[in-house]
Amino acid sequence: MFAFVCRVSFVLALIAPMTAFATSPKPISAPAIDAAESARLAASVKQEFLHAWQGYKRYAWGHDDLAPLSRRPHDWYQQPLLMTPIDALDTLVLMGLTDDATAVRELIASKFEPDQDFYVKNFEITIRLLGGLLSGYQLTGDERLLHKAEDLGTRLLPAFDSPTGLPYVEVNLHTGKTRGIETNPAETGTLLLEFGTLAKLTGKPVFYDKAKRALVETFKRRSAIGLVGATINVETGIWTDPESSISGGIDSYYEYLWKCWRLFGDEECLAMWKTSISAANQYLADDADGDLWYGYADMQSGKRTHTYYGALDAFFPAVLAISGDVPRAARLQDTWFAIWRKYGIEPEVFDYRAQKIIYLGYALRPEIVESTYYLSHYTHDEKYLAMGQTLFRDFVKYCRADVGYAALWNVVSKRKKDRMESFVFAETFKYFYLLFAPQTLDFDAVTFNTEAHPLRATWTR
């Protein structure tokens, strides 16, 4: 989901005993939402998804995404890689939009060509395209999607051919050449769900082994107190920025430690998770005026370096909840939801000690919605439906544009930005829809990758 200059993220939770931070969250009063209102909200989400989707189809069909204010297509590289169609496919299926889903499958079959002579970001292509193709295949049974996924995965494999086994940042999909030696734990550790699923579905263990090694090599380089840093050299394995957090650049590394255990039953991932979450809860968790936050700290000493939390960090309650620490998850969710309510929408980065916004933008991010959905599932507390109703109301109020949805330059002024990334379809709308229509998908039977693509263990573990 989702790089940002001020590292931000998506994971942390606990199997170990609760610490002093895991107290009951402050109550949030809200009117109850009954089944009929929840169904109405789900229908509204579907309607707004279609508004954005129709804008994409009209002005950017066959391209990576739509610039909604200028009504122009936008591509990441020299040739489009169908970011939005592939990212949106499983959401279309889950919403029952059969005709559109069929059209996307035909577009992928005829136009998606992984053999491209240019460099791509291994991490982004893996979570968005490889994940989307795999979940699309599992939901539809369309073998063409699996063949495209295998072709793409094979072309991404050279990224792992470094002296340490940590992947290079970019790989040329045609030549296999690589570049970019300075990376981060999210980009090295958020690959195993997708490559592992590809390995299981194709019977080719090389995909699992390469991605698993990258995750293990990242974990092996943790500090004596169990933290990882912000950036690392893939050729030397030396940390080039020792600041630790749960934010972007590290976030989904934590997420995948737990989820690789959940999806594959990998005991080593579970052991790495236990060690890592214990350190994160000890050194990154921060109690400020009775509210729970997660800040930044030096990976060697654990000393606090910044008191930042933001839109990307809002994934963390979801990971806490799925790994068993619901009280801590609920408390952290309440803390950040209060900031959403304060500004009418969340800022990208907030200094919780200074109580000021560090970065004013809002990129249509899904993480707070994701955590609301997870907490609703695990607690069955109607307050999370009410919370979701507030989030959705504000999302529509401030971000809806004439032909789609637009990010914001500034959450105070609400000035719109000409950007609508593919994760809006893959994650934001999907999590809103599943929150209000949970019967759509069996939560316990799937594991969402960090781009919200649901993967199923259809193989024998």
C-alpha positions in Angstrom: 0.0 0.0 0.0 2.2 2.9 -0.4 5.7 4.2 0.0 6.2 7.6 1.7 9.2 9.8 2.5 8.4 9.7 6.2 8.3 5.9 6.8 4.8 4.6 7.6 3.2 1.1 7.9 0.9 -1.8 8.3 1.7 -4.4 11.1 2.2 -5.3 14.8 0.4 -7.4 17.3 0.9 -9.9 20.1 0.6 -13.5 21.1 2.7 -12.8 24.3 1.0 -11.5 27.4 -0.5 -8.0 27.3 1.7 -5.1 28.6 0.6 -2.0 30.4 -0.5 -0.4 27.2 -3.2 -3.0 26.4 -5.9 -1.4 28.5 -9.5 -0.9 27.5 -10.0 1.7 24.8 -12.0 4.9 25.5 -15.6 4.4 24.6 -16.9 6.0 21.5 -20.6 6.7 21.6 -22.5 6.3 18.3 -26.0 5.3 17.3 -26.4 1.6 16.6 -26.5 0.4 13.0 -28.9 -2.4 12.3 -28.8 -4.9 9.5 -30.9 -2.8 7.2 -28.7 0.2 7.6 -25.6 -1.8 7.1 -27.0 -3.2 3.9 -27.8 0.3 2.8 -24.3 1.4 3.5 -22.9 -1.5 1.5 -25.0 -0.5 -1.4 -23.8 3.0 -1.2 -20.2 1.8 -1.2 -20.9 -0.2 -4.3 -22.5 2.8 -6.0 -19.4 5.0 -5.2 -17.1 2.3 -6.4 -18.9 2.2 -9.7 -18.7 6.0 -9.9 -14.9 5.8 -9.6 -14.7 2.7 -11.9 -16.8 4.3 -14.6 -14.6 7.3 -14.6 -11.6 5.1 -15.1 -13.3 3.1 -17.9 -14.3 6.3 -19.7 -11.0 8.2 -19.5 -8.2 5.7 -18.8 -9.3 2.2 -19.9 -6.2 0.0 -20.5 -3.9 2.4 -18.6 -2.5 2.1 -15.1 -4.7 4.6 -13.5 -6.8 7.8 -13.9 -5.9 11.3 -13.0 -9.5 12.2 -12.0 -9.3 16.0 -12.1 -7.7 16.4 -15.5 -9.5 13.3 -16.7 -6.4 11.9 -18.2 -4.8 8.4 -18.1 -1.6 7.9 -16.1 0.9 5.1 -16.6 3.8 4.2 -14.3 6.2 3.1 -17.1 6.7 3.3 -20.8 3.9 0.9 -21.4 0.8 0.4 -19.2 0.8 -2.7 -16.9 -2.9 -2.5 -16.1 -2.5 -1.5 -12.5 -6.1 -0.5 -11.9 -7.8 -3.3 -13.8 -5.7 -6.0 -12.1 -5.9 -4.4 -8.7 -9.7 -4.0 -9.0 -10.5 -7.4 -10.4 -11.2 -9.2 -7.1 -13.3 -6.3 -5.8 -15.4 -6.4 -8.9 -15.9 -10.2 -8.3 -16.8 -9.7 -4.6 -19.3 -6.9 -5.4 -21.0 -9.2 -8.0 -20.1 -6.9 -10.9 -19.8 -9.9 -13.3 -19.8 -8.1 -16.6 -17.0 -5.7 -15.5 -15.0 -8.5 -14.0 -15.3 -10.5 -17.3 -14.2 -7.4 -19.3 -11.2 -7.0 -17.1 -10.2 -10.7 -17.4 -10.4 -10.4 -21.2 -8.3 -7.2 -21.1 -5.7 -9.0 -19.0 -5.6 -12.0 -21.3 -5.2 -9.8 -24.4 -3.2 -6.8 -23.2 -1.2 -7.7 -20.1 2.3 -8.6 -21.3 5.0 -9.0 -18.6 7.8 -9.2 -21.2 8.7 -5.5 -21.1 12.1 -4.0 -21.5 12.1 -1.6 -18.6 12.7 -1.6 -14.9 9.9 -2.0 -12.4 9.7 -1.8 -8.7 9.7 -5.4 -7.5 7.7 -4.7 -4.3 4.9 -2.7 -5.9 4.5 -5.1 -8.9 4.4 -8.0 -6.5 1.8 -6.7 -4.1 -0.4 -5.1 -6.8 -0.1 -7.2 -9.9 1.1 -10.6 -8.8 -1.2 -10.5 -5.8 -4.1 -9.4 -8.0 -3.6 -12.0 -10.6 -3.4 -14.8 -8.0 -6.5 -13.7 -6.1 -8.4 -13.2 -9.4 -7.5 -16.7 -10.4 -8.6 -18.2 -7.1 -11.9 -16.3 -7.2 -12.7 -17.1 -10.9 -10.8 -20.2 -11.8 -9.5 -18.5 -15.0 -6.3 -20.3 -15.8 -5.1 -17.5 -18.0 -4.6 -15.4 -14.9 -2.4 -18.0 -13.3 -0.3 -18.3 -16.4 0.2 -14.5 -16.5 1.1 -14.7 -12.8 3.7 -17.4 -13.4 5.2 -15.4 -16.3 5.4 -12.3 -14.2 6.7 -14.0 -11.1 9.5 -15.7 -13.2 10.5 -12.3 -14.6 10.7 -10.9 -11.1 12.9 -13.7 -9.7 16.2 -12.1 -10.7 15.6 -9.4 -8.1 16.6 -11.8 -5.4 20.0 -12.6 -6.9 22.0 -10.4 -4.6 24.9 -11.5 -2.4 22.6 -11.5 0.7 19.5 -12.8 -0.9 17.7 -9.5 -0.2 16.0 -8.3 -3.4 17.2 -5.4 -5.4 14.6 -2.6 -5.6 14.1 -2.8 -9.4 14.3 -5.5 -12.1 14.0 -5.3 -15.9 11.2 -7.6 -16.9 12.8 -8.5 -20.2 16.6 -8.7 -19.5 16.5 -9.7 -15.8 19.0 -6.9 -15.0 18.6 -5.3 -11.5 19.3 -2.0 -9.9 18.7 -0.2 -6.6 20.9 -1.5 -3.7 19.3 0.6 -0.9 16.0 -0.8 0.2 13.9 -1.3 3.3 12.4 -4.1 5.4 8.9 -3.7 3.8 10.4 -4.2 0.3 12.5 -7.2 1.4 9.9 -8.8 3.7 6.6 -8.2 1.9 6.9 -10.8 -0.9 6.3 -14.2 0.6 2.4 -14.3 0.5 2.5 -13.7 -3.2 5.5 -15.7 -4.2 4.6 -18.5 -1.8 1.1 -18.7 -3.2 2.5 -18.8 -6.7 4.8 -21.6 -5.6 2.0 -23.7 -4.2 -0.3 -23.2 -7.2 2.4 -24.0 -9.8 4.3 -26.6 -7.9 7.5 -24.6 -8.2 9.2 -24.2 -4.8 11.8 -21.7 -6.1 9.2 -18.9 -5.7 8.7 -19.7 -2.0 12.3 -20.3 -1.3 13.6 -17.0 -2.7 11.0 -14.8 -1.0 11.3 -16.8 2.3 15.1 -16.3 2.3 14.6 -12.5 1.8 12.3 -12.4 4.8 14.7 -14.5 7.0 17.7 -12.4 6.0 15.9 -9.3 7.0 15.0 -10.8 10.4 18.6 -12.1 10.9 19.8 -8.5 10.7 17.7 -7.2 13.6 19.4 -5.5 16.4 20.3 -7.0 19.8 17.0 -5.6 21.1 15.0 -7.1 18.2 14.3 -4.0 16.0 15.0 -3.5 12.3 16.1 -0.2 10.7 14.6 1.9 8.0 17.0 1.2 5.1 19.5 -1.5 4.3 22.1 -2.2 1.6 21.1 -5.4 -0.3 24.7 -6.2 -1.3 26.4 -5.8 2.1 23.5 -6.3 4.4 24.5 -3.2 6.4 21.8 -0.9 7.7 22.1 2.6 6.2 19.4 4.2 8.4 19.0 2.7 11.9 15.7 4.4 12.7 12.9 1.8 13.5 9.2 2.2 13.4 6.0 0.4 12.2 5.7 3.0 9.5 6.1 3.0 5.7 9.2 1.2 4.6 9.0 -1.2 7.6 5.2 -1.7 8.1 4.3 -4.7 6.0 7.4 -6.6 7.1 5.7 -7.1 10.4 2.4 -7.9 8.7 3.9 -10.7 6.6 5.7 -12.4 9.6 2.3 -13.2 11.0 0.4 -13.7 7.8 3.0 -16.2 6.4 2.3 -18.3 9.4 -1.5 -17.9 8.9 -1.5 -18.8 5.2 1.3 -21.4 5.0 1.6 -22.7 8.5 5.3 -21.7 8.5 6.5 -22.2 12.0 9.7 -20.2 11.4 7.5 -17.2 10.5 5.6 -17.6 13.7 8.8 -17.6 15.8 10.1 -14.5 14.0 6.8 -12.8 14.6 6.9 -13.5 18.3 10.4 -12.0 18.7 9.6 -9.0 16.5 6.2 -8.0 18.0 7.7 -8.2 21.5 10.4 -5.7 20.6 8.0 -3.4 18.8 5.6 -3.4 21.8 8.5 -2.7 24.2 10.3 0.0 22.3 7.9 1.5 19.7 4.7 1.7 21.6 4.2 5.0 23.4 1.7 6.2 26.0 0.9 9.9 25.5 -1.7 11.5 27.8 -3.5 8.2 28.1 -3.5 7.5 24.4 -1.7 4.6 22.8 0.6 5.4 19.9 3.6 3.8 18.1 6.5 6.1 17.4 10.0 5.9 16.1 13.1 4.7 17.9 16.8 3.9 17.3 17.1 0.2 16.5 20.1 -0.3 18.6 19.2 1.6 21.8 15.4 1.8 21.6 15.7 5.6 22.3 12.7 7.6 21.0 13.7 9.5 17.8 10.3 10.9 16.5 6.8 10.9 17.8 5.1 10.4 14.5 2.1 8.3 13.5 0.1 8.5 10.3 -2.3 7.1 7.8 -0.1 4.2 6.9 0.5 3.2 10.5 -3.3 2.8 10.8 -2.9 -0.7 9.5 -1.4 -1.8 12.8 -4.6 -2.4 14.7 -5.6 -4.9 12.0 -2.5 -6.9 12.5 -2.7 -6.7 16.3 -6.3 -7.9 16.1 -5.6 -10.8 13.7 -2.7 -12.0 15.8 -4.8 -12.1 19.0 -4.2 -8.7 20.7 -7.7 -7.2 20.3 -7.5 -4.9 23.4 -4.4 -3.2 22.2 -5.7 -3.0 18.7 -9.0 -1.4 19.9 -7.1 1.2 21.9 -4.8 2.2 19.1 -7.7 2.4 16.7 -9.6 4.8 19.0 -6.5 7.0 19.2 -6.2 7.5 15.5 -9.9 7.7 14.8 -10.0 10.7 17.2 -7.5 12.4 14.8 -9.7 11.6 11.8 -12.6 13.2 13.6 -10.6 16.2 14.6 -9.7 17.1 11.0 -12.6 15.5 9.2 -10.1 13.2 7.5 -6.7 11.7 8.5 -3.4 13.5 7.7 -0.6 11.5 6.2 1.7 12.1 9.2 1.0 13.5 12.7 3.3 14.4 15.6 1.3 13.1 18.6 3.5 14.7 21.2 3.4 18.2 19.6 -0.2 17.6 18.4 0.5 19.0 15.0 0.4 17.7 11.4 3.7 17.0 9.8 2.4 16.1 6.3 -1.0 17.5 5.3 -1.8 15.2 2.4 -4.3 12.3 2.2 -3.8 9.7 -0.5 -7.2 7.9 -0.2 -5.5 5.3 2.0 -7.3 2.2 3.2 -5.5 1.3 6.4 -7.9 2.9 8.9 -10.8 1.2 7.1 -9.0 -2.1 7.1 -8.5 -2.0 10.8 -12.1 -1.0 11.4 -13.1 -4.1 9.3 -10.8 -6.4 11.3 -12.0 -5.1 14.7 -15.6 -5.4 13.6 -15.0 -9.0 12.7 -13.2 -9.9 15.9 -15.4 -8.0 18.4 -18.8 -7.9 16.7 -19.1 -4.5 18.4 -21.5 -2.3 16.5 -19.4 0.8 17.2 -17.1 -0.2 14.4 -20.0 -0.1 11.9 -20.7 3.4 13.2 -17.0 4.2 12.9 -17.0 3.0 9.3 -20.1 5.0 8.6 -18.3 8.2 9.7 -15.2 7.3 7.7 -17.2 6.6 4.5 -19.3 9.8 4.9 -16.2 11.9 5.2 -14.4 10.0 2.4 -17.3 10.8 0.0 -17.8 14.3 1.2 -14.2 15.4 0.7 -12.7 13.2 -2.0 -15.5 12.5 -4.5 -14.8 14.2 -7.9 -16.9 14.4 -11.0 -15.3 11.4 -12.6 -13.7 9.5 -9.7 -12.1 10.1 -6.3 -9.2 12.4 -5.8 -6.5 12.5 -3.1 -6.1 15.6 -1.0 -3.1 18.0 -0.9 -4.3 19.3 2.4 -6.7 17.7 5.0 -7.4 21.1 6.5 -8.4 23.0 3.4 -9.5 19.8 1.7 -7.9 20.9 -1.6 -8.0 18.0 -4.1 -5.0 16.4 -5.8 -5.1 14.9 -9.3 -4.4 11.4 -8.2 -6.4 8.2 -7.8 -4.1 5.2 -7.3 -5.2 1.7 -8.0 -5.3 0.7 -4.3 -8.5 2.8 -4.0 -10.2 0.0 -5.9 -8.2 -2.9 -4.4 -8.3 -1.8 -0.8 -10.3 1.3 0.2 -13.6 0.5 -1.4 -13.2 -3.3 -0.8 -12.7 -2.8 3.0 -15.6 -0.4 3.2 -17.8 -2.9 1.4 -16.7 -5.9 3.4 -17.2 -4.0 6.7 -20.9 -3.4 5.8 -21.4 -6.7 4.0 -19.2 -9.2 5.9 -21.2 -12.1 4.6 -19.6 -11.5 1.1 -16.4 -13.3 2.1 -15.4 -15.8 4.7 -12.8 -13.8 6.7 -11.3 -16.9 8.4 -10.8 -18.7 5.1 -8.6 -16.0 3.5 -5.5 -14.1 4.1 -5.3 -10.6 2.7 -2.0 -9.5 1.2 -1.0 -6.0 1.9 -2.9 -4.8 -1.1 -6.1 -6.4 0.2 -6.0 -9.3 -2.3 -7.6 -12.3 -0.6 -5.5 -15.5 -0.9 -6.7 -19.0 0.1 -4.7 -22.0 1.1 -6.3 -24.3 -1.5 -3.3 -26.6 -1.2 -2.4 -29.1 1.5 -0.1 -27.4 4.0 
